[in-house]
């Protein structure tokens, strides 16, 4: 039986290699034999099946029979999964960024499956040990086993899809470069597959135990908020009603799971904007402010949209004009927030205070006791917040930004860019770039000497860090000294990848929510909010009746108008038969509205399209182009005048796939686990070919998710999806430090982007954090693991300021220092602590110990050892 590749420990911060392979680290943690996990699973299931199947001591009830059926079904799934897991373990190392950074979507999928198996083993051993007790509840444990059985069934389906990806993708590539075919199949399967099992008793089972209570609280709050959404106009009313209705979701995991699935599948982006912005409310923001680090300066700024000049990086005697953002909503002030642990020179100047905007509440600049002014800092951190491009501001990210300002000793300028769907691409990029240039020009107002600057952002903010740097290169202005992107979204298309399969179970980033956010950023989501109502028979009748009356009224109105004005009908038909090319100057439809500002980014200088004839207007300073711009033009291909959405670079000519000759042995390994595309059966009545083998079908949801495959050219623009940028654009980037999560659906975005940067010999580091969810920075105050992961980002930023080539090795989680057995030995250059092998993984599972599973140490929660009701972990 093949064993898995070397990996890190549970909650472990993986090694970082600065874009180059290293041979210094020879040792790694000992992997666990896959066969031992399955042997433990078969044994515990068989033992309980025998006990509850009708013996003298078995429980002769419906719950006992259902428990036996679930155990048998788990064994059936495990027998099918065992060879697949072993096959993946033999090949997934070929998709890693580096041999010492074992992370990619295939590894993550295998790790999640193993984690599910270990939870089942743990629960089965608990049943074996406590089934004779008079306090043992068969029904409760039966529901626990059924929930994990359902989860294992859906994971088995995801592994089938992952096997398809192995067959269709090239060597080392993690994305399927097509929005049809396999990508379309994944979206179609996601829309119909049952997902409630992952949001009930199994919620967050794949993450570290310390973070699961937080995820359960978020899930309960979400479903309670969704139930009261639209019933109350005031936020207080929604909050109060949600508080009183949240109890039933806390005590009934199945109800919570089904309601969570309904909400994530059917509510639009405006609901998610409202829910994620709960942290912006005065009560929660005040509470977060009281519990976070206290700073001397926390000032919200509103910078007027005024053009200004900046010198070119290559020639300081020449300058370029930075125009204010104007896409979609026209010129408007750019909102920012200045945070500084210490008051520094210029931060209390009259000029800066004149830019301050009131947020209501206490004055955020502490000058009451004549605070001592420190000299200006040589470093500045410019931050772009996350939120899927649709929600949150810097206020939601204040807690960790304040602590960063204290730890780094630098001022932080966080940009509150305009959000989609009201302001889609490229408005946010325009504002972030304008804010970056404004900071360069007005460094004396920020308590900064203008020496070193670093860009940092998480999720959507990580995307904006990269694209802002790309735009700075296009304009020829000074580049940042480095950028730190935490779990960034580098590819906003609907391309399938193994890590994106995790959106089926991720409580913070389901695929339906992710697609709505990306669609809103591309300009495909409506700006107005649609009415939301509970799905019931009465509501369906009410909706159908309203639609019937509306259509009848519209038809009658059109008929009357045609009688009164017969010329109108003929004129409208002739007009509709013509196709008017969309131009930036004639925004006559919503489609054109999406295209207007995207055209502005097609030029390196963001000028509107101009005719070929020479303009009579005098030349602008913008005509001075840097070497970077000339390099971009030399690699660009002509674009038709009728497609203003696309940038200068034809995406079809940009290949982010790293093609290289594959090892014959690897090809043999891939062929043993990969599955070819399904063939269309003759005479089949199915509209699509069957994705899964005969005899297996995943659980299906009662209602389909509203998933739309809208292929927009906007998301293929390199300034929207930097993974699609040509090599010439990537070569102009500063050193890039990426911090990713092993269980994040966006993991493959980080791995592939790091590979691309390395392929063009750009300095890049990749650090992968185990067992934490997407968005861990916003949860950094809730557990030791999230705090230490946030510290990794701090160390990367510090390395930029110190101009270090390779950041120092992060401090290991304290959990690694508390192994249950075996001595710790140093390994590698920095003496990382690595556990000795566990002799008996089956016994270790029974004790609730940590077991190395090839990806890390899977920790089975100790608190699950109780037979308590309520929320199942």
N, C-alpha and C positions, 0 to 999 in steps of 0.2 A: 504494500500500500504506500502510495507516494505521500511524502510528508510535505508540509508547507514551507514556504521560504522564510528566511530570517525576518524578524520584525522587532518592534519596540515593545515597551511595557505599557500596561494600562495607565492611562493618563500621563503618558510619557511624551516628552517633547523630543521629536526626532532630530538626528544630527543634521547639521547644515553644511552644505558644500557650496562654495562660491562659484557655481557655474562650471566647475571642472571636476573631473573624477579624481578621487583620492584613494590611495592605498594604505593610508596610515592606520585605518581602523580594521583590524583583522577579525576580531571576535564579535559575537552577537549573542543574544539570548537563545537558549536552547528551545527548539520548537517542540510542540506537543504532537504526539502521534495521533493522526486523525482517527485511526481505527479505535483508539481508546475511548474517544468521545462517543462514537456510535455504539461501541460495545457496552458502555455504561448506560446509554439510552435504551438499547434493546433489553438489557437485564432488568432495569427498573420498570419498564413497561410490561414486560412479561410477568414479573412478579406480581404487579398490581392487577393485571388482567386475570391471572389465576385466582387471586384472592377474591375479587369482586364478581367472578363468573358463576357463582352459585354454590360455593363451598359452604361448610357449616358456619364459618365465621363471616361470610360475605353478606353484604347488605342487599336484600332482595327488593329493590325499588327502582323506580324510573331513573333516579340519579345515578345509582350504581351501574345500570345498564348503559347509560349515556357515557359514563366514565370509561367503561370497558370499550365502547365503540370508539371513543376519542383516542384511547391508548393504542388500539389496533390501527387506527388511521395514521397516527403518528409514526408507528413502525413502518407502515407502507410508504409514507413520504420519505422517511429516513433511508430506506433501502434504495429508493430512486436517487436520493441526493448524494449518497456516499461516493459513488464513482465520479459524480460531477464535481464535488468538492475536491477530491483528490486530483482530478484533471486540471482544475483551475490552479491548484497549488503548484502544479508543475510548470505553469506557463506565465502566471501573472507577474513574475519578477521582470519579464521582458518589457513591461509597460511602465516601470518605475522611472522617475526622473534620474535617480542615481542609485547604485547598489546599496548605499548607506541611508537612503531615504525611501524605505519601502512603503509607497503610498500610491494607489490609483483606484479607480472605481471597482475593478474586479476584486482587488483585495478587500475593499470595504464591503462588498456584497457577501463575500465568503465569511468575513468576520461577523456580520450581522446574523447570518445563518447559524454559525457556531454559537453565537451568544444566545440565540433562541433555543438551540438544542441544550445548552447548559442550564438555561432557566427551566426547561422541561425536566431535565435530570434532577435538578435541585428540588423542584416541586414534587416530583415523583418520590424522591427519597423522604421528603417531609410526610407524604401520605403513608409511606411504608412505616415510618417510625411512629405515627400518631393515629393510625386507623383503628387501633383498639381502644382508644380513649373515649370516654363517655361525652367529652366535649368536642369530639371530631364531627365536623359537618360535611357530609358527603356532597350535598348540593353545592356548597360554596367551592370546594376543591374541584368538583366536576366542571363548574363554570371556568375556573382558572385553567384547567387542562384544555377545555374546549377552545378557549380564547387563544392559547398558544398553538393549538392544533390548526386553527384557522390561519394564524399568522404564518405558520410553517408552510401551509398550502400555498399562500400567496407568494412567499419567498421562493418556493419551488418554481412558480411561474416566472418570477423575475430572473431566476438563473437560466431558464430556457431562453428568455430574450437576450440575456448576456451571452449565451452560447451562439446565438445568431450574430451578435456583434463581433465575436471572435472570428466568425467565418467571413463577414463582409468587410471588416476593417483591415488596413494594411499593417505592416510590422510597426509596433510601438505606438500606433495611433489609437486614441480613445474616443474619437468622434466619428459618427457616420455622417459624411458630408452630403446630406440630401434631406430635404424636408418631406420627401415622399418615401415610399418604400418602408424601410425599417423604422424610421422616425415616425412616420404616419401610423404605422402599426402599433407602436408603443403608445401614442396618444389615444388611439382607438381603444386599445386594451385598458388603458388607465381609466377612460371614461366609464367603462362598464364593470371593472373589477371592484370587488368589495374592499373597503378600506377602514370600516368602522372598528375592526378588531385591533387595529394599531393605535386607536385613540381611546380605547376603553381600559381593560385590565392590563394590556400590554404597552400602554403608553410610555414611551421613552425607555423601553427595556434595553436598547442598544447603547444607551449613554451611561456615564458614570452615575452610581447611586446617589451621589450628593446633589445632582442636578434634577433628578426625577421629581421630587416634591414641587420644585419650581415649575416644571413643565406641566404637572398635573394642575397646579393652581392656574396657570395660563389657560389651559384647556377648559377648565371649569368656568373661568371668567369669560372666555370666548363664547361658549355655548349659551351662558346666561345673558351675555350682552346681545347675542344674536336673537334670542327669544324676545327681548324687549326693544330691539332695534326698530325704529319708526313708530313705536307706540307713544313715545314721549318726545317732546320738542326740546326740553332742556337736558343738559348733560347730567344734572343732579338727579332728574327723574329716572333716566336710564340707569345710572349708577345705583340708585336706591332699589329699583325694581330688580336689577341684576343681582344685588346682594341677597335679596329675600328669596329669589328663585334658584340660587346656586346650590342650595342644600341638596335638592333631589339629584343633581348631577354628581355631587360628591359621594353619595351613598349608592348610586346606581351606575356602575361603569358602562353597562351595555347601553343605557339611555344616553349617556354622555358620548359614547362612540358613534352611535347612529346620528345624533344631532350634530356632532362635529363634522361628520361626513356630509350631511345635508348642507351645512353652512359653507364648507369649503368648496362644494361642487356648484352651488347655485347663486351665491351672493356676489355682487359685482365689486369692482375695485373701490367704489366709494365706501362700502362697508368696511373694507380692510383699512382704508385711510382713516375712518372714524375710530376703529378699534385700536390701531397702532398709535394713534394720537392721544390715547387716554393718558399716556405719560406726560402729555403737555398740559393737562388740566392743572389748575392752581393748587389743588389739594395734594396731588401726587408729586408735582414738581417742588412744592414747598417741603414736603416730607423728604424727598431725595436731597434737596439742598441742605437740610438740617443734618442729615446723616453723612454727607460727603465732606470732602476736604474744604476747609474755609480758605478762600482766596481774597487778596486785596482788591483785585480788579476783575469784574465780571460785567462787562458793558456791552449791551446790544447796540450795534451801529447800523446806520442807514446811509449808504454812500450814494450820492446823486449820480445819475447817468451822464457823465460828462466825458467827452473824448480827451485823451492826453497822449503825449509822446513818450516813448521809451527808446533808449539807445539800443542799437543792435549789438549782439554779443560779440560779433567778429570785428566790428568797426564802431567804436563809440562816438565817432564824429558823425555818423549817420543815425537816423532814428526812424521809427515806425509808429504810426498812429494807431492807438488802441481805441476802437470804437466801442461805445456802450452796448450791452445786449439789447437786441431788438426783435428777436424771433417771437412769433405768435402773439404776444401781448404788448408789443411795442416797448419803447424805452421806459424803464422804471428803476427806482433805486435798488441797489443790490444790498441785501441784508447780510450782516456778519455779526459775529460775537467775539470780543476780545477777552481772553481769560489769562490772568497772570497771578501767580502765587505771591509775588512781591511787586510793589509799585515801582515802576522804572521811569526813567526820564522820558518825557513826552506823552506818557499815558494819561496825564491829567492836564494836558494843554487845552487851551480854549478851542483850538481847531478841532481836536478830537471830541471834546464835549459837545461841540455844535453838531457833530454827526450822530450823537447818541439818540436813541429812540426810547421812549418810555414803555415799559412793559407792565406798569401798575405794580404796586408793592414797594418794597424797600429799595433805597438807592444802592446800586450794585458797586459803586466805587467808594471804597472805604477811605475817607480822608478826615474823619472826625477828630482824631488825636494827632494830626500832623504826621502822618505816616512818612517814614524816612524813604526818600527816593533813591533807589539803587541805580547804578549806571546802566546804560542800555546793554541788553544781552547780545552776544555775537551770533546767537542762533534764534531762529523763528520756526515754529511748526504751524503749517497751514493744513487745516483738517476739513475733510469733506465727509459728512455723516452718511450713514446708510439709511435704509427704509424703502428699498425697492423702487426708488425714483418717484414714489407716490406719497410718502408719509414721513412724519417726524421732522424735527429741526435740531439745531445744536442743543436746545434745552433738554431734549431727551438723552443726550450724550454727555451732559455736564458732569455727572459723577466721576467717570473715568478721565475726562479731560482735565478736571481740577487736580486729580491725583497725579496725572502726567506732568502738569505744569510744576507741581511741587517736586516730583522726582527728577525731572530733567532740568529744572531751574530756568525754563525758557517761557516766553509768552506764547500763547496759542491763539491763532485766528481761525475760527470755525465759520464756514460759509453756509448761510441758510439759503440755498439755491431754490428757485421756483420748482414746483412739483407738478408731475403729470397727474391726471390727463389734461388739466387746464393748460399746462405749459410743457408739451412733450419735447423730444429731441429736436434741435440741439440747445434749447433754452438753458438747461442746467449747465451744460458744458460752456456756453457763452458766459454765464455768470461766474462760474468757477475760474475760468481763464481771466476774466476781467478783474476779479478779486485778487488773483495771484499777481497780475501786473500792477494793480493799485497798491498792493503791499510792497512790491519792489520800489515803487516810486515814492511811497509815503512811509518808509521804514522808520523815520524819526518820530512818527506819531504812535508807533506800536511798541516803543521800548526796545528797538532792535537796531543794531548797527548796520545791518544790510550785508553782513558777511556770509553766513551760511543759512540755507533754508531747506526744509524737508517737507514734502507732501505726504500726508497720511490719510487713510480712509478705510472704511469697512464696507463690504458688500457693494452696493451701488456706489458708495464713496470711493472704493478701491478702483472701480472702473473709471471714475472721474479723475482720479490721480493720474492714471496712465494716459487718458485722452487729453487731459490738460497739459501734460508734459509733451505729448505729440503735437499739440497745437502751438505750444511755446517754440518747439523746434521749427514748425512751419513758418511762424512769424519771425524767427531769427532772434528772439529776445533771449535774455539769460535763462538758462535751464536751472531747475532745482538741483541741489547737490545729491539728492537721492529721494526715493519714494518708498513708503511702506504701505503695502496693500494687504489688508486682512480679509481672507475668504472673498476675493474679488470676483465679480461677474465679468469675464472677458469675452464671452460669446453669447450674444442675446438672441440667437436664432433658435429654432426648434429642433436642432440636430440632437439626435439621441446619443447618449454615452452611458457607460455602466454606472457611474455615480449618480447620474440623473434618474436612474431607476429607483433610487432611494426616495424620490419625491412621493412614492406611493405610501410611505410610512412616516415621513418626517412631519412632526407636529408643528414646526415653525415655517416650513417651506414646502407645502404640498404643490404638486405640479399645476393644479388648476389656479392656485393663487399666484404662483410664479409666472404663469403664462399671462394672467391678467395684468400683472405689473409691467412685464416687458411689452405687452401690447399697448398699454397706456403710454409708456415711454416712446414707443414708435408712432404714437398718434392714432392708433386704431380703436381706442376705447372712447365711448361718448363722454363728453364733459359734464352732461347733466346726469343726475342720479335717478335711477329707475325705482319705481315703487316696489317694495319687497313685502311679501305676505307669506304666511305659512301655507305649505302645500297640503290641501285637504280637499275633500269632495266639494264642499261648499265654495271654497275659494276657486276651484277649477270651473264650477258652473258659473260663478260670478264673472270670472275672467272671460270665459267663452261668450257669455251674453254681452259683455261690454264690447268685445271685439266684433261681434255680429252687428250690434247697434252702430258701432263706429263705421264699419264698412258700408252698412246700409246708408248711413247719413252721408258719407263721402261720395258714394255712388249717386245718390239722389242729387247732391249738390253739383256734381260734375255734369249730370244729365241736364239739369236746369240751366247751368251756365252755357252748355252747348246749344240749347234752344235759343237763349237770349243773344248769344254771340257766335254764330256758326263759323266765322273766320278764325276764332280763337283755337278751335279744335284742330283745324288744318295747320295753323301756324305752329302749334305746340308739337304736332306730330313731325312736321318738317324739322323743327329745331332739335327734337330728340334723336332724329336720324343722323344728325351731323355729329362729328367728334371734334371738339375743340381741344387742341393741345394745351396741356397745363403749363402755364408759365408763372414764374414767381410774381409777375405784376398783375395777374388776373386770378385772384383766389376766389373762384366762383363756386366752389364746392368744398365739402369737408376733406375730400381727397387732396384737393389742391392746397387746402390749409395745412395739411400735413407736409406738403412738399415745399412750402414757401421758405421756411427757415433752414431746412436741410440743404437747400441750394446754397445758402450763404456759407456753409462750411465746406462746400466743394472746392472753394478757392482757399489757398493757404492763408490768405489775408482776410477771408470772410467778407469779401466785397460781393455785392449783388452781380448777377450775370450782366455783361455789357455786350453790345453789338461789336462786330468786327471792325466797323468803321472807326477811325480815330475820333476821340471825343474832343469837342471844342473847349472843354473845361481845362483849366490849368492843371498840371501834374501835381500829384500829392506825394507826400513823403513815403506813402505806402508802396510806391513803385520800387523802392530800394529792397532788393531781395537778398536773403542770406544764401550761403552755400547750401544749407539744408533744403531751402525751397527749390533751388536749382536742381538738386539731387532728386527731389520728389518729382519735379516735372519731367526729368529724364526717364523716370521709370513709369510714368503714367501712360495710359492708353486713351485714345479719343473716346469721348462719351457723346452719344447723340444729344442734340439740343433739346429733344422732347422728354428727356429723363432727368429732371433736376434733382431727384432724390439721391442719386448716386454721387459719390465723391469722384475725384479725378481718377482714382485707381479702380480699374475693372476687377471686381471681386473674383470673377471666374479665372483671372490670370494669377491670382494670389493663392498659393497653396500653403496651408499651414500644416500639411502632413509632412512628416519627416521621413522621406523615402530612403531606405537603405536596404542593401542586400540582407535578406533574412538568413539566419542560420538554418541549414537543412534539418538539424535535430529539433529546432524550435518549430519548424513547419510540421514535423511529425507529431510533436506534442499538441500543436494547435488542432491538427486534423483529428486527433483522438477525442477532443472535447467539443470542437465547434460543430454547429448544426447548420446545414445549408438552408436556404429559403424554402418555405413550403411550396409545393407544386399545386397548381389549381386542378382540382379533381373534375373530370368530365362528368357532366350531368349534375353537378352539385348546385343546390339552390342557394348556397351561402353567397352573399355579395363579396366576401373577401376570403382568401385562403385561410385554412385553419392554422393558427400560430403554434398550437401545442400538439404533442403527440397523442395518438389515439389512446383512450383509457384515462386521460387526465384532463381536467378542466378546472381552472381556478374558480373561486367563489365569485359570484356576480352580485352587483349592487341592485337594489330594487329600483333605483332611478339613475339615469345616466347623468354624468357630469356635463355641464355646458362647456365643451372644449371646441374651440375654433382654430383651425389651422390657417391662419392668415399670414401668408408669405409676403412680407413687406420689404422692399429694397432698402428701407431705412436701417433695419437691423444688420444688414450686410455692409454698411458703411464702416470703414476702419475706425472712424471717430466714435462709433457706437459699439462696435465689436472689435476691440484692438487685436484679438487673436487672428483676425482676418487681414490685418495690416501687412503691407509688403515689407520686405526686409529693409528697404531704404528708410522707412519710417521708424522701424524698431531700432535701427542702428543709431538714431539720434537720441534715444532715451538715456536718462541718467541711470546709475545703479539701482536695481529694483530688488526689494526685499519682500517676499511673499510669505504670509503666515496663513496656512490653510488648516482645515479640520478633516480628519480622516473619514468621518461619518457625514460630511456635508455633501448635499447633492451637487454643489458647485466645485467639488474637489478637482474634477477633471479639467475644469477651466484653469485652475491654478497650475496643475501639473503640465498641461500642454503649453500654456503660455510661458512657463519657465523653460520648457524644452525649446520653444521657438527662440527665446532670447539667447539661450546658450548656443543654438545653431548659428546665430549671427555674431557670436563671440561678444555678447553684451554681458556685463557683470550682473549676476542674478543669484539670489539665495532663496531657497525654499525650506520652510520649516513647517512640519505637519504635526498638529496636536491631536492626540487620541481622545476618543470618547466624549467629546464636547460637541454641542450643536452649533449650527450656523447662528451667528449673532452673539457669540459668547462675550463680546466686549460689553454689551448692554447688561449682561448678567455677572459682570466681574465682581460685584460686591456681595454675591450670594454664596460663594463657596471658595474653598482654597484652590481648587483646580482651575476655576475660571480666573481667579486673581493671578495665579502663576502663568496662565496662558496670556493674560493681558500684559504681564511683565515681559514676556517674549517680545511683544510689539515695542515696549519701551526700550529694550536692549537694541532692537533693530534701529530705532530712531536715534538712539545715542551713538550707535556706530556710524550713522550718517553724519552726525555733528562732529564726531571725532575723526571722520574720514578714514575709518578702518575698512580694510578689504573684506575681512571675514569677521562677523560678529562673534562675541564670546559664546561659549557653550552655555545654554540656559541652565539654571539651577533645576535639579530634578525634583519631581513631586515627592513630598514626604511619604506618600503611600509606598513608594518603591523601597523605602528604608525600613518598612515594617513587613517583610515577607514572613510567611508562617513557618517556613522551613528552608534549610539550605543557607550557606554562607554567601555573602556578597563579595564579589571580586572585582577589582578594577579592570577595565577594558579600554583599549585605545589610548589616545594621547592624553585625554583629559580625565582619565580614570572614571568613566561612567560606571555607575553601579548596575550590575546585571545579576539576575537571580540564577542560582544553580537549578539544574533540572529537577522537576518533580517526579519522583519515582512512580507514584501511583495516582494518576490523574483522576481515576474513578473514585478513589477514596477522598481525594482532595475536593471533588465536587460535593461529596456528601458532607464535608466539613464546612463548605462555603468558602473555600480558599480561592486564591487567584491562580489561574492556570494559563500558562503561555500557549496561545493558540496559533502561533505563527504570525499574528498581526500585533500581538500585545498580550497583556494579561487580562483575561476576562474576569471581572470581579462579580461574583454572585452576591447580591445584596444580603447582608446579615439580617436586616430588618424584615426580610421576607420569610424568616424562619418561624414566624408566628402564624397561627391559623386565624387571623383577624379578618373581619369583614370589611366592607367599605371599598376603598380604592385599591385595586390590585396593581402591583408593580409589574 
